[in-house]
Structure formats: structure tokens, C-alpha cells
Amino acid sequence: MEREALTIRFPSKLLQKVRVLKRDDESLNDLVVQALEKEMRWRCAWAAHEQIQTIREQVKQRTGVHPDPGLLIRQLREGEGRRD
């Protein structure tokens, strides 16, 4: 993976906590990269969720609210209305 140098200023209390809690076998750089990757995955998932919600609302506006299919499914399972 290609790397690029970057200067980041952390709040000193946060940096102290990180230094205490990080594992001895991981660098501060590795910890920050992993945290940033996790945050980016979360943000991408949140953006997808927001897009799904928008599409759901658009479909709801276009087609209206559909009735709960549970009753129809139960009736079909019990044989009512089947055309076997």
C-alpha cells in the first residue's frame, strides 16, 4: 500500500490515553489508520442507509402504503383462496 505523510494534531489528553491503551506490538500510525478505515466503512454504510431511506420514501410517495401481507400469507398457508 502506498503511503503519504500527513501531520495531524491530536488533543493531548486523547493522545495520552491512546499511548496507554495501544498494544505494544502496534504503532500509533497503525492504530490511527485502522481507526480511520473503520470510520470510513461506517460512513459509507451510513450513506448507503440514507440512500435506501430516500428511495423508500420516493417509492412510498409514488405507490402509497401497502397493506401488511401477513394476513394474506396466513390465509394461503391455510388453503384459503388457493387455486391448486
PyMOL commands that place a pseudoatom at each C-alpha (Angstrom):
pseudoatom trace, name=CA, resn=MET, resi=1, chain=A, elem=C, hetatm=0, pos=[0.000, 0.000, 0.000]
pseudoatom trace, name=CA, resn=GLU, resi=2, chain=A, elem=C, hetatm=0, pos=[1.353, 3.385, -0.947]
pseudoatom trace, name=CA, resn=ARG, resi=3, chain=A, elem=C, hetatm=0, pos=[1.656, 5.744, 1.986]
pseudoatom trace, name=CA, resn=GLU, resi=4, chain=A, elem=C, hetatm=0, pos=[1.651, 9.512, 2.227]
pseudoatom trace, name=CA, resn=ALA, resi=5, chain=A, elem=C, hetatm=0, pos=[2.963, 11.587, 5.112]
pseudoatom trace, name=CA, resn=LEU, resi=6, chain=A, elem=C, hetatm=0, pos=[0.477, 13.780, 6.960]
pseudoatom trace, name=CA, resn=THR, resi=7, chain=A, elem=C, hetatm=0, pos=[0.687, 15.935, 10.065]
pseudoatom trace, name=CA, resn=ILE, resi=8, chain=A, elem=C, hetatm=0, pos=[-2.240, 15.586, 12.454]
pseudoatom trace, name=CA, resn=ARG, resi=9, chain=A, elem=C, hetatm=0, pos=[-2.658, 17.448, 15.718]
pseudoatom trace, name=CA, resn=PHE, resi=10, chain=A, elem=C, hetatm=0, pos=[-4.368, 15.422, 18.446]
pseudoatom trace, name=CA, resn=PRO, resi=11, chain=A, elem=C, hetatm=0, pos=[-5.749, 16.711, 21.729]
pseudoatom trace, name=CA, resn=SER, resi=12, chain=A, elem=C, hetatm=0, pos=[-3.040, 15.896, 24.263]
pseudoatom trace, name=CA, resn=LYS, resi=13, chain=A, elem=C, hetatm=0, pos=[-5.377, 14.025, 26.648]
pseudoatom trace, name=CA, resn=LEU, resi=14, chain=A, elem=C, hetatm=0, pos=[-6.583, 11.787, 23.817]
pseudoatom trace, name=CA, resn=LEU, resi=15, chain=A, elem=C, hetatm=0, pos=[-3.020, 11.082, 22.738]
pseudoatom trace, name=CA, resn=GLN, resi=16, chain=A, elem=C, hetatm=0, pos=[-2.057, 10.155, 26.311]
pseudoatom trace, name=CA, resn=LYS, resi=17, chain=A, elem=C, hetatm=0, pos=[-4.969, 7.697, 26.515]
pseudoatom trace, name=CA, resn=VAL, resi=18, chain=A, elem=C, hetatm=0, pos=[-4.066, 6.168, 23.161]
pseudoatom trace, name=CA, resn=ARG, resi=19, chain=A, elem=C, hetatm=0, pos=[-0.452, 5.670, 24.179]
pseudoatom trace, name=CA, resn=VAL, resi=20, chain=A, elem=C, hetatm=0, pos=[-1.551, 3.904, 27.354]
pseudoatom trace, name=CA, resn=LEU, resi=21, chain=A, elem=C, hetatm=0, pos=[-4.144, 1.686, 25.692]
pseudoatom trace, name=CA, resn=LYS, resi=22, chain=A, elem=C, hetatm=0, pos=[-2.468, 0.710, 22.423]
pseudoatom trace, name=CA, resn=ARG, resi=23, chain=A, elem=C, hetatm=0, pos=[-0.788, -2.666, 22.202]
pseudoatom trace, name=CA, resn=ASP, resi=24, chain=A, elem=C, hetatm=0, pos=[2.996, -2.847, 22.431]
pseudoatom trace, name=CA, resn=ASP, resi=25, chain=A, elem=C, hetatm=0, pos=[3.208, -4.545, 19.042]
pseudoatom trace, name=CA, resn=GLU, resi=26, chain=A, elem=C, hetatm=0, pos=[1.264, -1.842, 17.155]
pseudoatom trace, name=CA, resn=SER, resi=27, chain=A, elem=C, hetatm=0, pos=[2.430, 1.578, 16.186]
pseudoatom trace, name=CA, resn=LEU, resi=28, chain=A, elem=C, hetatm=0, pos=[0.466, 4.733, 16.722]
pseudoatom trace, name=CA, resn=ASN, resi=29, chain=A, elem=C, hetatm=0, pos=[0.321, 5.051, 12.933]
pseudoatom trace, name=CA, resn=ASP, resi=30, chain=A, elem=C, hetatm=0, pos=[-1.244, 1.577, 12.579]
pseudoatom trace, name=CA, resn=LEU, resi=31, chain=A, elem=C, hetatm=0, pos=[-3.819, 2.397, 15.245]
pseudoatom trace, name=CA, resn=VAL, resi=32, chain=A, elem=C, hetatm=0, pos=[-4.806, 5.654, 13.534]
pseudoatom trace, name=CA, resn=VAL, resi=33, chain=A, elem=C, hetatm=0, pos=[-5.011, 4.014, 10.098]
pseudoatom trace, name=CA, resn=GLN, resi=34, chain=A, elem=C, hetatm=0, pos=[-7.229, 1.205, 11.445]
pseudoatom trace, name=CA, resn=ALA, resi=35, chain=A, elem=C, hetatm=0, pos=[-9.488, 3.693, 13.237]
pseudoatom trace, name=CA, resn=LEU, resi=36, chain=A, elem=C, hetatm=0, pos=[-9.800, 5.815, 10.103]
pseudoatom trace, name=CA, resn=GLU, resi=37, chain=A, elem=C, hetatm=0, pos=[-10.583, 2.775, 7.942]
pseudoatom trace, name=CA, resn=LYS, resi=38, chain=A, elem=C, hetatm=0, pos=[-13.274, 1.707, 10.416]
pseudoatom trace, name=CA, resn=GLU, resi=39, chain=A, elem=C, hetatm=0, pos=[-14.763, 5.207, 10.430]
pseudoatom trace, name=CA, resn=MET, resi=40, chain=A, elem=C, hetatm=0, pos=[-14.800, 5.332, 6.624]
pseudoatom trace, name=CA, resn=ARG, resi=41, chain=A, elem=C, hetatm=0, pos=[-16.576, 1.947, 6.413]
pseudoatom trace, name=CA, resn=TRP, resi=42, chain=A, elem=C, hetatm=0, pos=[-19.158, 3.237, 8.902]
pseudoatom trace, name=CA, resn=ARG, resi=43, chain=A, elem=C, hetatm=0, pos=[-19.680, 6.445, 6.927]
pseudoatom trace, name=CA, resn=CYS, resi=44, chain=A, elem=C, hetatm=0, pos=[-20.076, 4.541, 3.654]
pseudoatom trace, name=CA, resn=ALA, resi=45, chain=A, elem=C, hetatm=0, pos=[-22.624, 2.238, 5.304]
pseudoatom trace, name=CA, resn=TRP, resi=46, chain=A, elem=C, hetatm=0, pos=[-24.465, 5.260, 6.734]
pseudoatom trace, name=CA, resn=ALA, resi=47, chain=A, elem=C, hetatm=0, pos=[-24.533, 6.932, 3.305]
pseudoatom trace, name=CA, resn=ALA, resi=48, chain=A, elem=C, hetatm=0, pos=[-25.979, 3.731, 1.791]
pseudoatom trace, name=CA, resn=HIS, resi=49, chain=A, elem=C, hetatm=0, pos=[-28.590, 3.615, 4.565]
pseudoatom trace, name=CA, resn=GLU, resi=50, chain=A, elem=C, hetatm=0, pos=[-29.547, 7.238, 3.889]
pseudoatom trace, name=CA, resn=GLN, resi=51, chain=A, elem=C, hetatm=0, pos=[-29.869, 6.490, 0.171]
pseudoatom trace, name=CA, resn=ILE, resi=52, chain=A, elem=C, hetatm=0, pos=[-32.088, 3.472, 0.901]
pseudoatom trace, name=CA, resn=GLN, resi=53, chain=A, elem=C, hetatm=0, pos=[-34.295, 5.608, 3.149]
pseudoatom trace, name=CA, resn=THR, resi=54, chain=A, elem=C, hetatm=0, pos=[-34.617, 8.238, 0.410]
pseudoatom trace, name=CA, resn=ILE, resi=55, chain=A, elem=C, hetatm=0, pos=[-35.569, 5.630, -2.185]
pseudoatom trace, name=CA, resn=ARG, resi=56, chain=A, elem=C, hetatm=0, pos=[-38.090, 4.058, 0.213]
pseudoatom trace, name=CA, resn=GLU, resi=57, chain=A, elem=C, hetatm=0, pos=[-39.706, 7.436, 0.750]
pseudoatom trace, name=CA, resn=GLN, resi=58, chain=A, elem=C, hetatm=0, pos=[-39.846, 8.077, -3.000]
pseudoatom trace, name=CA, resn=VAL, resi=59, chain=A, elem=C, hetatm=0, pos=[-41.497, 4.690, -3.599]
pseudoatom trace, name=CA, resn=LYS, resi=60, chain=A, elem=C, hetatm=0, pos=[-43.929, 5.312, -0.737]
pseudoatom trace, name=CA, resn=GLN, resi=61, chain=A, elem=C, hetatm=0, pos=[-44.888, 8.693, -2.236]
pseudoatom trace, name=CA, resn=ARG, resi=62, chain=A, elem=C, hetatm=0, pos=[-45.369, 7.118, -5.666]
pseudoatom trace, name=CA, resn=THR, resi=63, chain=A, elem=C, hetatm=0, pos=[-47.222, 3.931, -4.670]
pseudoatom trace, name=CA, resn=GLY, resi=64, chain=A, elem=C, hetatm=0, pos=[-48.647, 4.650, -1.231]
pseudoatom trace, name=CA, resn=VAL, resi=65, chain=A, elem=C, hetatm=0, pos=[-48.517, 2.426, 1.811]
pseudoatom trace, name=CA, resn=HIS, resi=66, chain=A, elem=C, hetatm=0, pos=[-49.074, -1.225, 1.037]
pseudoatom trace, name=CA, resn=PRO, resi=67, chain=A, elem=C, hetatm=0, pos=[-51.207, -3.393, 3.322]
pseudoatom trace, name=CA, resn=ASP, resi=68, chain=A, elem=C, hetatm=0, pos=[-49.485, -5.898, 5.596]
pseudoatom trace, name=CA, resn=PRO, resi=69, chain=A, elem=C, hetatm=0, pos=[-49.147, -9.164, 3.653]
pseudoatom trace, name=CA, resn=GLY, resi=70, chain=A, elem=C, hetatm=0, pos=[-49.184, -11.275, 6.828]
pseudoatom trace, name=CA, resn=LEU, resi=71, chain=A, elem=C, hetatm=0, pos=[-52.920, -11.983, 6.764]
pseudoatom trace, name=CA, resn=LEU, resi=72, chain=A, elem=C, hetatm=0, pos=[-52.852, -12.997, 3.078]
pseudoatom trace, name=CA, resn=ILE, resi=73, chain=A, elem=C, hetatm=0, pos=[-49.850, -15.273, 3.646]
pseudoatom trace, name=CA, resn=ARG, resi=74, chain=A, elem=C, hetatm=0, pos=[-51.577, -16.981, 6.589]
pseudoatom trace, name=CA, resn=GLN, resi=75, chain=A, elem=C, hetatm=0, pos=[-54.728, -17.477, 4.522]
pseudoatom trace, name=CA, resn=LEU, resi=76, chain=A, elem=C, hetatm=0, pos=[-52.754, -19.016, 1.672]
pseudoatom trace, name=CA, resn=ARG, resi=77, chain=A, elem=C, hetatm=0, pos=[-50.922, -21.333, 4.077]
pseudoatom trace, name=CA, resn=GLU, resi=78, chain=A, elem=C, hetatm=0, pos=[-54.231, -22.490, 5.488]
pseudoatom trace, name=CA, resn=GLY, resi=79, chain=A, elem=C, hetatm=0, pos=[-55.539, -23.184, 1.981]
pseudoatom trace, name=CA, resn=GLU, resi=80, chain=A, elem=C, hetatm=0, pos=[-57.974, -20.312, 1.673]
pseudoatom trace, name=CA, resn=GLY, resi=81, chain=A, elem=C, hetatm=0, pos=[-58.061, -18.812, -1.814]
pseudoatom trace, name=CA, resn=ARG, resi=82, chain=A, elem=C, hetatm=0, pos=[-55.627, -21.340, -3.295]
pseudoatom trace, name=CA, resn=ARG, resi=83, chain=A, elem=C, hetatm=0, pos=[-56.135, -22.433, -6.860]
pseudoatom trace, name=CA, resn=ASP, resi=84, chain=A, elem=C, hetatm=0, pos=[-54.388, -25.829, -6.851]
for i in range(1, 84): cmd.bond("trace and resi %d" % i, "trace and resi %d" % (i + 1))
show_as sticks, trace
zoom trace
